[in-house]
């Protein structure tokens, strides 16, 4: 047993956010909010008796949080052996820190790191990361434009990455980042320019739930994949909602962050 009582803050949405293990079970990764309000991912070596000791703690990464909510929490080891970390946008309504659309900021992003420590660093940046050179984004960032990616999971058969993200007022979502489309490499999930259905998405939102006062309605939706994005401004990826008709939304040509007109699929409530 590992006692983290003296490390973890329990205020607001803070706390012990997630725990996962390396592929061979030799390392345990712990994701939490510390007493300063920062989000932290630590690595512990697991011994032969399946125990971890605080004395073996290695702090992999620490990211300051502007607010006590939207702490993220998504944590998973991918089929490639790298560690994926979901970070919220920093909290507050509407992304006041403007982190979601800034790939240079670790907040509002999905990070991908190699958790192998060296004498000079607690982790390495995979050379295949989209911003590994640090020019157009932070080297650790794999996907950006997230609001609060609190859960991550990889399909064991296909390698597809699934993300549970939290909506702001009305809609929750689950995003699928297909391995065949690059697994989310450099993908922009759209927050905070738009929320869920009205987004131009590089990822494909597979299912959303619209909150109501007395009931919920489940919505199936599809949006652009990287392959569809490269095919042109009027192409939509339709594999998700096969019974819905595609609709092209008004172009956002005035915003350089949107290179093509958004498209989405009709949905049932």
C-alpha positions as CSV (number, residue, x, y, z in Angstrom):
1,X,0.0,0.0,0.0
2,X,1.1,3.5,-0.8
3,X,0.0,6.3,1.5
4,X,-0.3,9.6,-0.3
5,X,-2.2,11.5,2.4
6,X,0.5,14.0,2.9
7,X,0.8,14.8,-0.8
8,X,-2.7,15.2,-2.1
9,X,-5.1,18.2,-2.0
10,X,-8.8,17.3,-1.7
11,X,-10.2,20.8,-2.5
12,X,-12.8,21.3,-5.3
13,X,-12.0,18.9,-8.2
14,X,-8.5,18.2,-6.9
15,X,-7.3,14.9,-5.4
16,X,-5.9,11.5,-6.5
17,X,-6.8,11.7,-10.1
18,X,-5.6,8.4,-11.6
19,X,-3.2,5.5,-11.3
20,X,-1.9,3.3,-14.1
21,X,1.0,0.8,-14.7
22,X,3.7,0.3,-17.3
23,X,3.1,-2.5,-19.8
24,X,5.2,-4.9,-17.8
25,X,3.9,-3.9,-14.5
26,X,7.3,-2.8,-13.2
27,X,6.4,0.9,-12.8
28,X,3.3,2.6,-11.3
29,X,2.3,6.1,-12.4
30,X,0.3,8.2,-10.0
31,X,-1.5,11.4,-11.1
32,X,-2.8,13.8,-8.4
33,X,-3.2,17.4,-7.3
34,X,-0.6,18.4,-4.7
35,X,-1.0,20.7,-1.7
36,X,0.1,23.7,-3.8
37,X,-2.7,23.0,-6.3
38,X,-0.3,21.8,-9.0
39,X,-1.0,18.7,-11.0
40,X,1.8,16.1,-10.7
41,X,2.6,12.7,-12.2
42,X,5.0,10.5,-10.2
43,X,6.6,7.2,-11.0
44,X,7.1,4.4,-8.5
45,X,9.0,1.2,-9.0
46,X,6.9,-1.8,-8.1
47,X,8.9,-4.6,-6.3
48,X,8.4,-8.4,-6.6
49,X,5.8,-8.3,-3.9
50,X,3.8,-5.8,-5.9
51,X,4.5,-3.0,-3.5
52,X,5.7,0.5,-4.1
53,X,7.7,2.7,-1.7
54,X,7.5,6.4,-1.3
55,X,11.3,6.4,-1.1
56,X,11.4,5.4,-4.7
57,X,9.2,8.3,-5.9
58,X,10.3,10.1,-9.1
59,X,8.4,13.2,-10.0
60,X,8.0,13.0,-13.8
61,X,6.1,16.2,-14.5
62,X,4.5,19.1,-12.6
63,X,2.2,21.7,-14.1
64,X,0.8,24.7,-12.1
65,X,-2.9,25.1,-12.1
66,X,-4.5,28.6,-12.2
67,X,-7.7,27.3,-10.6
68,X,-8.8,24.3,-8.5
69,X,-11.1,22.8,-11.2
70,X,-10.3,21.2,-14.6
71,X,-7.4,19.2,-13.2
72,X,-7.6,16.7,-16.0
73,X,-6.9,13.1,-14.8
74,X,-6.5,11.1,-18.0
75,X,-3.6,8.7,-17.7
76,X,-2.7,5.7,-19.8
77,X,0.2,3.8,-21.3
78,X,-0.2,3.5,-25.0
79,X,0.6,0.5,-27.2
80,X,3.8,2.3,-28.0
81,X,4.9,2.2,-24.4
82,X,4.7,5.9,-23.9
83,X,2.7,7.6,-21.2
84,X,-0.3,9.8,-22.2
85,X,-1.4,12.5,-19.7
86,X,-4.6,14.5,-20.0
87,X,-4.5,18.0,-18.7
88,X,-7.5,20.3,-18.2
89,X,-7.5,23.9,-19.5
90,X,-6.7,25.4,-16.1
91,X,-10.2,26.0,-14.9
92,X,-12.8,28.7,-15.0
93,X,-15.6,29.1,-17.5
94,X,-14.8,29.5,-21.2
95,X,-11.0,28.9,-20.8
96,X,-10.1,32.3,-19.4
97,X,-6.4,31.5,-19.6
98,X,-6.8,30.7,-23.4
99,X,-4.8,27.5,-23.1
100,X,-7.0,25.2,-25.2
101,X,-5.9,26.6,-28.6
102,X,-2.3,27.2,-27.6
103,X,-0.2,24.1,-28.2
104,X,2.7,25.8,-26.6
105,X,0.9,25.5,-23.2
106,X,0.7,22.1,-21.6
107,X,-2.8,22.9,-20.1
108,X,-5.8,21.9,-22.3
109,X,-3.7,19.2,-23.9
110,X,-2.9,15.5,-24.1
111,X,0.8,15.0,-23.4
112,X,2.9,12.0,-24.6
113,X,6.2,11.3,-22.9
114,X,8.7,8.5,-22.5
115,X,8.8,8.0,-18.7
116,X,12.4,6.8,-18.7
117,X,14.5,8.8,-16.3
118,X,18.1,9.9,-17.0
119,X,20.7,11.9,-15.1
120,X,19.5,15.1,-16.7
121,X,15.7,14.5,-17.0
122,X,12.9,12.6,-15.4
123,X,11.4,11.8,-18.9
124,X,12.2,12.0,-22.6
125,X,10.2,13.4,-25.5
126,X,9.4,10.9,-28.3
127,X,10.9,12.2,-31.5
128,X,7.6,11.3,-33.2
129,X,5.7,13.9,-31.2
130,X,4.2,16.6,-33.5
131,X,6.0,19.5,-31.8
132,X,9.1,17.6,-30.7
133,X,11.3,20.4,-32.0
134,X,9.5,22.9,-29.8
135,X,8.9,25.4,-32.6
136,X,5.1,25.4,-33.0
137,X,4.2,23.8,-29.7
138,X,5.4,22.3,-26.5
139,X,7.5,19.2,-27.2
140,X,5.3,17.1,-24.8
141,X,2.0,18.0,-26.5
142,X,0.4,15.2,-28.6
143,X,-3.2,16.6,-28.9
144,X,-4.6,20.0,-27.9
145,X,-7.9,21.8,-27.7
146,X,-9.2,19.8,-24.8
147,X,-11.3,21.2,-21.9
148,X,-10.9,18.6,-19.2
149,X,-9.8,15.2,-20.5
150,X,-10.4,13.2,-17.3
151,X,-10.2,9.6,-18.8
152,X,-8.1,8.0,-21.5
153,X,-8.2,4.4,-22.8
154,X,-6.6,2.5,-25.7
155,X,-8.4,-0.1,-27.7
156,X,-6.3,-3.3,-27.3
157,X,-7.2,-4.6,-30.8
158,X,-6.9,-1.4,-32.9
159,X,-4.8,0.9,-30.8
160,X,-7.4,3.7,-31.1
161,X,-7.3,6.2,-28.3
162,X,-10.6,7.2,-26.6
163,X,-10.9,10.3,-24.5
164,X,-13.6,11.3,-22.0
165,X,-13.8,15.1,-22.0
166,X,-16.1,17.3,-19.9
167,X,-18.4,19.9,-21.6
168,X,-19.1,23.3,-20.2
169,X,-22.8,23.8,-20.0
170,X,-24.8,21.2,-21.8
171,X,-22.8,18.5,-23.5
172,X,-20.3,15.8,-22.4
173,X,-18.3,13.9,-25.0
174,X,-16.2,10.9,-25.8
175,X,-13.6,11.3,-28.6
176,X,-12.1,8.6,-30.7
177,X,-8.6,9.2,-32.1
178,X,-8.2,6.4,-34.6
179,X,-4.8,4.8,-34.9
180,X,-5.3,4.7,-38.7
181,X,-5.6,8.5,-38.7
182,X,-2.4,9.0,-36.6
183,X,-3.8,8.4,-33.2
184,X,-4.4,12.1,-32.5
185,X,-1.0,13.3,-33.4
186,X,-1.2,17.0,-33.6
187,X,-5.0,16.9,-33.5
188,X,-7.0,20.0,-32.4
189,X,-10.1,19.0,-30.4
190,X,-11.5,22.5,-30.8
191,X,-12.0,23.9,-27.3
192,X,-12.5,26.8,-26.6
193,X,-13.5,28.1,-30.0
194,X,-16.7,26.0,-29.9
195,X,-18.2,23.3,-27.8
196,X,-18.8,19.7,-29.1
197,X,-21.3,19.4,-31.9
198,X,-20.6,22.7,-33.6
199,X,-16.8,22.0,-33.8
200,X,-14.5,21.4,-36.6
201,X,-12.8,18.4,-35.1
202,X,-9.7,16.6,-36.2
203,X,-10.8,13.9,-33.8
204,X,-14.1,12.1,-34.2
205,X,-16.5,12.6,-31.3
206,X,-18.3,9.3,-31.1
207,X,-20.9,9.9,-28.4
208,X,-22.1,12.9,-26.4
209,X,-24.6,13.3,-23.7
210,X,-26.8,16.5,-23.4
211,X,-27.7,17.3,-19.9
212,X,-31.3,18.3,-19.0
213,X,-33.0,19.1,-15.8
214,X,-34.8,15.8,-15.5
215,X,-33.3,13.5,-18.1
216,X,-30.4,13.1,-20.5
217,X,-30.4,12.4,-24.2
218,X,-27.6,10.5,-25.9
219,X,-26.3,11.9,-29.2
220,X,-24.2,10.1,-31.8
221,X,-22.0,12.4,-33.8
222,X,-19.2,12.3,-36.3
223,X,-16.7,14.9,-37.5
224,X,-13.6,15.2,-39.5
225,X,-10.7,12.8,-39.3
226,X,-7.2,13.9,-40.4
227,X,-7.8,12.0,-43.7
228,X,-11.0,14.0,-44.3
229,X,-9.2,17.2,-43.5
230,X,-6.6,16.6,-46.1
231,X,-9.3,15.6,-48.7
232,X,-10.6,19.1,-48.9
233,X,-13.0,21.6,-47.2
234,X,-16.2,19.9,-48.2
235,X,-15.4,16.3,-47.2
236,X,-16.7,14.8,-44.0
237,X,-15.9,11.5,-42.4
238,X,-19.1,9.6,-42.1
239,X,-18.2,6.2,-40.6
240,X,-19.6,7.1,-37.1
241,X,-23.2,8.1,-37.7
242,X,-24.1,6.1,-40.7
243,X,-27.8,6.8,-40.5
244,X,-27.4,10.6,-40.3
245,X,-26.9,13.1,-43.1
246,X,-23.9,15.3,-43.3
247,X,-24.2,19.0,-43.0
248,X,-21.7,21.7,-43.8
249,X,-21.6,24.6,-41.4
250,X,-20.7,28.2,-42.2
251,X,-17.0,28.6,-42.8
252,X,-14.8,30.3,-40.2
253,X,-12.5,31.9,-42.8
254,X,-11.9,34.9,-40.5
255,X,-10.1,32.7,-38.0
256,X,-6.8,31.4,-39.1
257,X,-7.0,28.5,-36.7
258,X,-9.8,27.0,-38.8
259,X,-8.4,26.0,-42.2
260,X,-11.6,24.6,-43.5
261,X,-15.4,24.9,-43.1
262,X,-16.7,22.9,-40.1
263,X,-19.0,20.0,-40.8
264,X,-20.9,17.7,-38.5
265,X,-23.6,15.1,-38.7
266,X,-27.3,15.2,-37.8
267,X,-28.0,13.7,-34.5
268,X,-30.9,12.3,-32.6
269,X,-32.0,13.4,-29.2
